[in-house]
Each structure stands twice: as structure tokens, then as C-alpha cells.
Amino acid sequence: EAAVRFARENKLPGRIFNSYDLGSYIMYHWPEEKVFIDTRLHFRGTEDFQNYIDLMREPEKHWDDLAEQYQIQTVILKHLSRDTDFLVGYLFKHRNWAVVYCDERGIIFLKRAAENLELINKFAPLLDLEGLFDRAERVYRPHWSRRMLGTGEVGSKKYEIGSEKYEL
């Protein structure tokens, strides 16, 4: 995954939160980094996996506490997976998180903290989220950006998430 390579090469900081389907990949390609979750459920037990599922279904209830508890600084997700849609949308609108990498498959958020501002200022302005959303709508899933960002017409540059309005 290009997102994992980007995180590793740029030494993104702190504890990582990753989507379930990226855990084993990170373990193999970035062995010095500890993953949050991976596919080896027989080692972890069902409670950890259920907590992950609860978080992915209702991030507004669970994310802030989890991020604080585990000192999460970097989030790496496969955003074309249905299980990450709600968390991606939640972090996208969250004032404490910034997108520093995004391609057709992966997205990386970095916590807005003093120690991360240099990286955020370096990478966030380089992103072409509008172009990415346009490509994703045409090529991958026509409803992808609407699901990720909340409501909005396909091809529209205006989106709403709850009461917040965004224009790309």
C-alpha cells in the first residue's frame, strides 16, 4: 500500500491506528511499528475486535476516548472499504485531525498537535482532494465521496456532514 510506504518514509509520528485489513501489511512492511489491529484475531480475542467494530460504526461515540487512551497520532485507513466510511467522514470533519495523504485506496490523518504541525504544513497543501474525489466518483464507486463526506450530489463540489458544510 502506498499509504503505508508514505507513512514509513516520512516517519509519521506516534502510535498508529490502522484499519483491520492493513494490520498484517504494516507488520510485514514496517515491522518496527506496532499496529492497532490485524487479522490475527485468535491472538487478540473477540472483545478487541468488537471494540473495533463499535468504533467503526459509531466513531462519534468512541473515537475521542480511544485516541486519547492509546495516544494515537497517525491514522492509516483503506477508505474504499465499507467498514471505514464512518470513521473517515468523522475524522475528515474533526478539527483535531488533518489529512496528510490520500490516494484512490488509502488515507492518512495526522493529529493536529504542536509536534505534528511541520508535517501537516508540509503535506496537507499538496493534496488534490477535489481531483481525488472526481476520480473516485468516476472510476471506483460512484457513491464513494458522498458516503465518505455525508450528503452531496455526485459531481457536486458541495458536501454536508451533519450541520457542517464544505465546498471543495
FIKOLZA-1660 file (N, C-alpha, C; in steps of 0.1 Angstrom, whole numbers, plus 5000, padded with zeros to 4 digits):
% residues 168
   i   px   py   pz ch aa at
   1 5008 4988 5000  A  E  N
   1 5000 5000 5000  A  E CA
   1 5009 5013 5000  A  E  C
   2 5005 5022 4991  A  A  N
   2 5013 5034 4990  A  A CA
   2 5012 5043 5003  A  A  C
   3 5000 5042 5010  A  A  N
   3 4998 5050 5022  A  A CA
   3 5008 5045 5033  A  A  C
   4 5010 5033 5034  A  V  N
   4 5019 5027 5044  A  V CA
   4 5033 5031 5041  A  V  C
   5 5037 5030 5028  A  R  N
   5 5050 5034 5024  A  R CA
   5 5053 5049 5027  A  R  C
   6 5043 5057 5024  A  F  N
   6 5044 5072 5027  A  F CA
   6 5046 5074 5042  A  F  C
   7 5038 5068 5050  A  A  N
   7 5039 5070 5064  A  A CA
   7 5053 5065 5069  A  A  C
   8 5058 5054 5064  A  R  N
   8 5071 5049 5069  A  R CA
   8 5082 5059 5064  A  R  C
   9 5082 5062 5051  A  E  N
   9 5093 5070 5045  A  E CA
   9 5093 5084 5051  A  E  C
  10 5082 5089 5055  A  N  N
  10 5081 5103 5061  A  N CA
  10 5081 5103 5076  A  N  C
  11 5083 5091 5082  A  K  N
  11 5084 5089 5097  A  K CA
  11 5073 5096 5104  A  K  C
  12 5061 5093 5100  A  L  N
  12 5049 5099 5107  A  L CA
  12 5049 5094 5121  A  L  C
  13 5046 5103 5130  A  P  N
  13 5049 5101 5144  A  P CA
  13 5038 5093 5152  A  P  C
  14 5042 5089 5164  A  G  N
  14 5033 5084 5174  A  G CA
  14 5027 5071 5171  A  G  C
  15 5018 5067 5180  A  R  N
  15 5011 5055 5179  A  R CA
  15 5001 5055 5167  A  R  C
  16 5001 5045 5159  A  I  N
  16 4992 5044 5147  A  I CA
  16 4979 5037 5150  A  I  C
  17 4968 5042 5144  A  F  N
  17 4956 5035 5144  A  F CA
  17 4954 5031 5129  A  F  C
  18 4952 5018 5127  A  N  N
  18 4951 5013 5113  A  N CA
  18 4938 5005 5111  A  N  C
  19 4933 5005 5099  A  S  N
  19 4921 4996 5096  A  S CA
  19 4926 4982 5097  A  S  C
  20 4916 4974 5100  A  Y  N
  20 4918 4959 5102  A  Y CA
  20 4925 4953 5091  A  Y  C
  21 4922 4956 5079  A  D  N
  21 4927 4950 5067  A  D CA
  21 4941 4955 5063  A  D  C
  22 4946 4965 5070  A  L  N
  22 4960 4969 5068  A  L CA
  22 4970 4964 5079  A  L  C
  23 4965 4959 5089  A  G  N
  23 4974 4955 5101  A  G CA
  23 4985 4946 5097  A  G  C
  24 4982 4935 5090  A  S  N
  24 4992 4925 5086  A  S CA
  24 5002 4931 5076  A  S  C
  25 4997 4939 5067  A  Y  N
  25 5006 4945 5057  A  Y CA
  25 5016 4954 5064  A  Y  C
  26 5011 4962 5074  A  I  N
  26 5020 4971 5081  A  I CA
  26 5030 4963 5089  A  I  C
  27 5026 4952 5095  A  M  N
  27 5035 4944 5103  A  M CA
  27 5046 4938 5094  A  M  C
  28 5043 4935 5082  A  Y  N
  28 5053 4929 5073  A  Y CA
  28 5063 4940 5067  A  Y  C
  29 5056 4951 5063  A  H  N
  29 5064 4961 5056  A  H CA
  29 5070 4972 5065  A  H  C
  30 5065 4973 5077  A  W  N
  30 5070 4983 5087  A  W CA
  30 5071 4976 5100  A  W  C
  31 5080 4966 5101  A  P  N
  31 5080 4958 5113  A  P CA
  31 5083 4965 5126  A  P  C
  32 5090 4976 5125  A  E  N
  32 5093 4984 5138  A  E CA
  32 5081 4991 5143  A  E  C
  33 5071 4992 5136  A  E  N
  33 5059 4999 5140  A  E CA
  33 5048 4990 5146  A  E  C
  34 5042 4993 5157  A  K  N
  34 5032 4985 5163  A  K CA
  34 5019 4988 5157  A  K  C
  35 5011 4978 5153  A  V  N
  35 4998 4980 5147  A  V CA
  35 4987 4981 5158  A  V  C
  36 4976 4987 5155  A  F  N
  36 4965 4987 5164  A  F CA
  36 4957 4974 5163  A  F  C
  37 4955 4969 5151  A  I  N
  37 4947 4957 5149  A  I CA
  37 4952 4950 5137  A  I  C
  38 4950 4937 5136  A  D  N
  38 4954 4930 5124  A  D CA
  38 4944 4917 5123  A  D  C
  39 4947 4909 5114  A  T  N
  39 4938 4898 5111  A  T CA
  39 4940 4886 5120  A  T  C
  40 4949 4887 5129  A  R  N
  40 4952 4875 5138  A  R CA
  40 4942 4876 5150  A  R  C
  41 4930 4874 5148  A  L  N
  41 4920 4876 5159  A  L CA
  41 4921 4865 5170  A  L  C
  42 4927 4853 5166  A  H  N
  42 4928 4842 5175  A  H CA
  42 4938 4846 5186  A  H  C
  43 4947 4856 5184  A  F  N
  43 4956 4861 5194  A  F CA
  43 4950 4872 5203  A  F  C
  44 4941 4879 5198  A  R  N
  44 4935 4891 5204  A  R CA
  44 4922 4888 5212  A  R  C
  45 4914 4879 5207  A  G  N
  45 4901 4877 5213  A  G CA
  45 4890 4886 5207  A  G  C
  46 4878 4882 5209  A  T  N
  46 4867 4888 5203  A  T CA
  46 4864 4902 5209  A  T  C
  47 4867 4905 5221  A  E  N
  47 4864 4918 5227  A  E CA
  47 4871 4929 5220  A  E  C
  48 4884 4927 5217  A  D  N
  48 4891 4938 5209  A  D CA
  48 4885 4940 5196  A  D  C
  49 4881 4929 5189  A  F  N
  49 4875 4931 5176  A  F CA
  49 4862 4938 5177  A  F  C
  50 4854 4934 5187  A  Q  N
  50 4841 4941 5189  A  Q CA
  50 4842 4956 5192  A  Q  C
  51 4852 4959 5199  A  N  N
  51 4855 4973 5202  A  N CA
  51 4859 4981 5189  A  N  C
  52 4866 4974 5180  A  Y  N
  52 4870 4980 5167  A  Y CA
  52 4857 4982 5159  A  Y  C
  53 4849 4972 5158  A  I  N
  53 4836 4973 5151  A  I CA
  53 4827 4984 5156  A  I  C
  54 4826 4985 5169  A  D  N
  54 4818 4996 5175  A  D CA
  54 4824 5010 5171  A  D  C
  55 4837 5011 5172  A  L  N
  55 4843 5023 5168  A  L CA
  55 4840 5027 5153  A  L  C
  56 4842 5017 5145  A  M  N
  56 4839 5020 5130  A  M CA
  56 4825 5023 5127  A  M  C
  57 4816 5018 5135  A  R  N
  57 4801 5020 5133  A  R CA
  57 4797 5034 5138  A  R  C
  58 4803 5037 5150  A  E  N
  58 4799 5050 5157  A  E CA
  58 4811 5057 5162  A  E  C
  59 4819 5063 5153  A  P  N
  59 4831 5069 5157  A  P CA
  59 4828 5081 5166  A  P  C
  60 4817 5088 5164  A  E  N
  60 4814 5100 5172  A  E CA
  60 4812 5096 5187  A  E  C
  61 4809 5083 5190  A  K  N
  61 4808 5079 5204  A  K CA
  61 4821 5074 5210  A  K  C
  62 4830 5069 5201  A  H  N
  62 4841 5061 5206  A  H CA
  62 4855 5067 5203  A  H  C
  63 4856 5075 5192  A  W  N
  63 4870 5078 5187  A  W CA
  63 4878 5087 5197  A  W  C
  64 4872 5098 5202  A  D  N
  64 4880 5107 5210  A  D CA
  64 4886 5100 5223  A  D  C
  65 4878 5091 5229  A  D  N
  65 4883 5084 5241  A  D CA
  65 4894 5074 5237  A  D  C
  66 4892 5067 5226  A  L  N
  66 4902 5057 5221  A  L CA
  66 4915 5064 5217  A  L  C
  67 4914 5075 5210  A  A  N
  67 4926 5082 5205  A  A CA
  67 4934 5087 5217  A  A  C
  68 4927 5092 5227  A  E  N
  68 4934 5097 5239  A  E CA
  68 4940 5085 5247  A  E  C
  69 4932 5075 5249  A  Q  N
  69 4937 5063 5257  A  Q CA
  69 4949 5057 5251  A  Q  C
  70 4950 5056 5238  A  Y  N
  70 4961 5050 5231  A  Y CA
  70 4971 5060 5225  A  Y  C
  71 4969 5073 5228  A  Q  N
  71 4978 5083 5223  A  Q CA
  71 4980 5082 5208  A  Q  C
  72 4969 5081 5201  A  I  N
  72 4970 5080 5186  A  I CA
  72 4974 5093 5180  A  I  C
  73 4984 5092 5171  A  Q  N
  73 4989 5104 5164  A  Q CA
  73 4987 5103 5149  A  Q  C
  74 4987 5091 5144  A  T  N
  74 4986 5088 5130  A  T CA
  74 4975 5078 5127  A  T  C
  75 4967 5080 5117  A  V  N
  75 4956 5071 5113  A  V CA
  75 4958 5067 5099  A  V  C
  76 4959 5054 5096  A  I  N
  76 4961 5049 5082  A  I CA
  76 4949 5040 5079  A  I  C
  77 4941 5044 5070  A  L  N
  77 4929 5036 5066  A  L CA
  77 4928 5033 5051  A  L  C
  78 4922 5022 5048  A  K  N
  78 4918 5019 5034  A  K CA
  78 4904 5025 5033  A  K  C
  79 4902 5036 5026  A  H  N
  79 4889 5042 5026  A  H CA
  79 4880 5037 5016  A  H  C
  80 4884 5027 5008  A  L  N
  80 4874 5021 4998  A  L CA
  80 4867 5009 5004  A  L  C
  81 4870 5007 5017  A  S  N
  81 4864 4996 5024  A  S CA
  81 4851 5001 5032  A  S  C
  82 4840 4994 5031  A  R  N
  82 4828 4999 5037  A  R CA
  82 4829 5001 5052  A  R  C
  83 4838 4994 5058  A  D  N
  83 4839 4995 5073  A  D CA
  83 4846 5007 5078  A  D  C
  84 4853 5014 5069  A  T  N
  84 4860 5027 5073  A  T CA
  84 4852 5040 5070  A  T  C
  85 4841 5039 5063  A  D  N
  85 4835 5051 5058  A  D CA
  85 4831 5061 5069  A  D  C
  86 4825 5056 5080  A  F  N
  86 4821 5065 5090  A  F CA
  86 4833 5072 5097  A  F  C
  87 4843 5064 5100  A  L  N
  87 4855 5070 5107  A  L CA
  87 4862 5080 5097  A  L  C
  88 4863 5077 5085  A  V  N
  88 4869 5086 5075  A  V CA
  88 4861 5099 5075  A  V  C
  89 4848 5098 5074  A  G  N
  89 4840 5110 5074  A  G CA
  89 4841 5118 5087  A  G  C
  90 4842 5111 5098  A  Y  N
  90 4843 5117 5111  A  Y CA
  90 4856 5125 5113  A  Y  C
  91 4867 5118 5109  A  L  N
  91 4880 5125 5110  A  L CA
  91 4882 5136 5100  A  L  C
  92 4876 5134 5089  A  F  N
  92 4877 5145 5078  A  F CA
  92 4871 5158 5083  A  F  C
  93 4860 5157 5091  A  K  N
  93 4854 5170 5096  A  K CA
  93 4859 5174 5110  A  K  C
  94 4867 5165 5117  A  H  N
  94 4872 5168 5130  A  H CA
  94 4883 5178 5131  A  H  C
  95 4882 5188 5139  A  R  N
  95 4891 5199 5139  A  R CA
  95 4905 5195 5144  A  R  C
  96 4906 5183 5151  A  N  N
  96 4919 5179 5157  A  N CA
  96 4927 5170 5147  A  N  C
  97 4922 5167 5135  A  W  N
  97 4928 5158 5126  A  W CA
  97 4929 5164 5112  A  W  C
  98 4941 5162 5106  A  A  N
  98 4943 5167 5092  A  A CA
  98 4947 5156 5083  A  A  C
  99 4942 5157 5071  A  V  N
  99 4946 5147 5060  A  V CA
  99 4959 5151 5055  A  V  C
 100 4969 5142 5055  A  V  N
 100 4982 5145 5050  A  V CA
 100 4986 5136 5038  A  V  C
 101 4977 5126 5036  A  Y  N
 101 4980 5117 5024  A  Y CA
 101 4966 5111 5020  A  Y  C
 102 4964 5111 5007  A  C  N
 102 4952 5104 5002  A  C CA
 102 4954 5100 4988  A  C  C
 103 4951 5088 4985  A  D  N
 103 4951 5083 4971  A  D CA
 103 4938 5075 4969  A  D  C
 104 4937 5068 4958  A  E  N
 104 4925 5061 4954  A  E CA
 104 4922 5050 4964  A  E  C
 105 4931 5046 4972  A  R  N
 105 4929 5034 4981  A  R CA
 105 4931 5038 4996  A  R  C
 106 4940 5046 4999  A  G  N
 106 4944 5049 5013  A  G CA
 106 4943 5063 5017  A  G  C
 107 4941 5066 5030  A  I  N
 107 4941 5080 5035  A  I CA
 107 4948 5079 5048  A  I  C
 108 4955 5090 5051  A  I  N
 108 4963 5092 5064  A  I CA
 108 4959 5105 5070  A  I  C
 109 4955 5104 5083  A  F  N
 109 4952 5116 5091  A  F CA
 109 4963 5117 5101  A  F  C
 110 4967 5129 5104  A  L  N
 110 4977 5132 5114  A  L CA
 110 4970 5141 5125  A  L  C
 111 4973 5139 5137  A  K  N
 111 4967 5147 5148  A  K CA
 111 4973 5161 5148  A  K  C
 112 4964 5171 5149  A  R  N
 112 4968 5184 5149  A  R CA
 112 4974 5187 5163  A  R  C
 113 4986 5186 5164  A  A  N
 113 4994 5188 5177  A  A CA
 113 5006 5196 5173  A  A  C
 114 5011 5203 5183  A  A  N
 114 5023 5212 5180  A  A CA
 114 5034 5204 5173  A  A  C
 115 5037 5192 5178  A  E  N
 115 5048 5184 5173  A  E CA
 115 5045 5179 5159  A  E  C
 116 5033 5180 5154  A  N  N
 116 5030 5175 5140  A  N CA
 116 5027 5186 5130  A  N  C
 117 5027 5199 5135  A  L  N
 117 5024 5210 5126  A  L CA
 117 5033 5211 5114  A  L  C
 118 5046 5208 5116  A  E  N
 118 5055 5209 5104  A  E CA
 118 5052 5199 5093  A  E  C
 119 5048 5186 5097  A  L  N
 119 5044 5176 5088  A  L CA
 119 5031 5180 5081  A  L  C
 120 5021 5185 5089  A  I  N
 120 5008 5189 5083  A  I CA
 120 5010 5200 5073  A  I  C
 121 5018 5210 5077  A  N  N
 121 5020 5221 5068  A  N CA
 121 5028 5217 5055  A  N  C
 122 5036 5207 5056  A  K  N
 122 5044 5202 5045  A  K CA
 122 5035 5194 5035  A  K  C
 123 5026 5185 5040  A  F  N
 123 5019 5176 5031  A  F CA
 123 5005 5180 5028  A  F  C
 124 4997 5186 5038  A  A  N
 124 4983 5189 5035  A  A CA
 124 4981 5198 5023  A  A  C
 125 4989 5208 5021  A  P  N
 125 4986 5217 5010  A  P CA
 125 4989 5210 4996  A  P  C
 126 4996 5199 4996  A  L  N
 126 4999 5192 4984  A  L CA
 126 4988 5184 4979  A  L  C
 127 4978 5181 4987  A  L  N
 127 4967 5172 4983  A  L CA
 127 4957 5178 4974  A  L  C
 128 4953 5170 4964  A  D  N
 128 4943 5174 4955  A  D CA
 128 4931 5166 4958  A  D  C
 129 4924 5170 4969  A  L  N
 129 4912 5162 4973  A  L CA
 129 4901 5163 4963  A  L  C
 130 4899 5174 4957  A  E  N
 130 4889 5176 4946  A  E CA
 130 4891 5166 4935  A  E  C
 131 4904 5166 4930  A  G  N
 131 4907 5157 4919  A  G CA
 131 4906 5142 4923  A  G  C
 132 4909 5139 4935  A  L  N
 132 4908 5126 4940  A  L CA
 132 4893 5122 4941  A  L  C
 133 4885 5130 4946  A  F  N
 133 4870 5127 4947  A  F CA
 133 4865 5125 4933  A  F  C
 134 4869 5134 4924  A  D  N
 134 4864 5132 4910  A  D CA
 134 4868 5119 4904  A  D  C
 135 4880 5115 4906  A  R  N
 135 4885 5102 4900  A  R CA
 135 4878 5091 4907  A  R  C
 136 4876 5092 4920  A  A  N
 136 4869 5081 4928  A  A CA
 136 4855 5079 4923  A  A  C
 137 4848 5091 4921  A  E  N
 137 4834 5090 4916  A  E CA
 137 4833 5083 4903  A  E  C
 138 4843 5087 4894  A  R  N
 138 4842 5081 4880  A  R CA
 138 4847 5067 4880  A  R  C
 139 4857 5063 4886  A  V  N
 139 4864 5051 4884  A  V CA
 139 4860 5040 4895  A  V  C
 140 4860 5044 4907  A  Y  N
 140 4858 5033 4918  A  Y CA
 140 4844 5031 4921  A  Y  C
 141 4838 5039 4929  A  R  N
 141 4824 5037 4933  A  R CA
 141 4817 5051 4932  A  R  C
 142 4807 5051 4924  A  P  N
 142 4800 5064 4921  A  P CA
 142 4795 5071 4934  A  P  C
 143 4793 5063 4944  A  H  N
 143 4787 5069 4957  A  H CA
 143 4798 5071 4967  A  H  C
 144 4811 5068 4964  A  W  N
 144 4821 5069 4974  A  W CA
 144 4823 5082 4981  A  W  C
 145 4824 5093 4974  A  S  N
 145 4826 5106 4981  A  S CA
 145 4814 5110 4989  A  S  C
 146 4802 5107 4984  A  R  N
 146 4790 5111 4991  A  R CA
 146 4790 5103 5004  A  R  C
 147 4793 5090 5004  A  R  N
 147 4793 5082 5016  A  R CA
 147 4804 5087 5026  A  R  C
 148 4815 5090 5020  A  M  N
 148 4827 5094 5029  A  M CA
 148 4824 5108 5036  A  M  C
 149 4818 5117 5028  A  L  N
 149 4817 5130 5033  A  L CA
 149 4803 5134 5038  A  L  C
 150 4793 5125 5037  A  G  N
 150 4780 5128 5041  A  G CA
 150 4771 5129 5029  A  G  C
 151 4764 5140 5028  A  T  N
 151 4755 5142 5017  A  T CA
 151 4761 5151 5006  A  T  C
 152 4755 5150 4994  A  G  N
 152 4760 5158 4983  A  G CA
 152 4758 5150 4970  A  G  C
 153 4755 5157 4960  A  E  N
 153 4753 5151 4947  A  E CA
 153 4766 5146 4941  A  E  C
 154 4766 5135 4934  A  V  N
 154 4777 5130 4927  A  V CA
 154 4781 5141 4917  A  V  C
 155 4794 5145 4917  A  G  N
 155 4799 5155 4908  A  G CA
 155 4798 5169 4914  A  G  C
 156 4790 5171 4925  A  S  N
 156 4789 5183 4931  A  S CA
 156 4802 5186 4939  A  S  C
 157 4805 5199 4941  A  K  N
 157 4817 5203 4949  A  K CA
 157 4812 5207 4963  A  K  C
 158 4800 5205 4967  A  K  N
 158 4795 5209 4980  A  K CA
 158 4790 5197 4987  A  K  C
 159 4794 5196 5000  A  Y  N
 159 4790 5185 5008  A  Y CA
 159 4786 5189 5022  A  Y  C
 160 4778 5181 5028  A  E  N
 160 4774 5184 5042  A  E CA
 160 4777 5172 5051  A  E  C
 161 4782 5174 5063  A  I  N
 161 4783 5164 5073  A  I CA
 161 4777 5169 5085  A  I  C
 162 4765 5164 5088  A  G  N
 162 4758 5169 5100  A  G CA
 162 4754 5184 5096  A  G  C
 163 4757 5193 5105  A  S  N
 163 4754 5207 5103  A  S CA
 163 4765 5215 5096  A  S  C
 164 4777 5208 5094  A  E  N
 164 4788 5214 5087  A  E CA
 164 4787 5213 5072  A  E  C
 165 4791 5224 5065  A  K  N
 165 4790 5225 5051  A  K CA
 165 4805 5227 5046  A  K  C
 166 4808 5219 5035  A  Y  N
 166 4821 5220 5029  A  Y CA
 166 4820 5222 5014  A  Y  C
 167 4829 5230 5008  A  E  N
 167 4829 5232 4994  A  E CA
 167 4844 5229 4990  A  E  C
 168 4845 5220 4980  A  L  N
 168 4859 5216 4976  A  L CA
 168 4863 5226 4965  A  L  C
% end
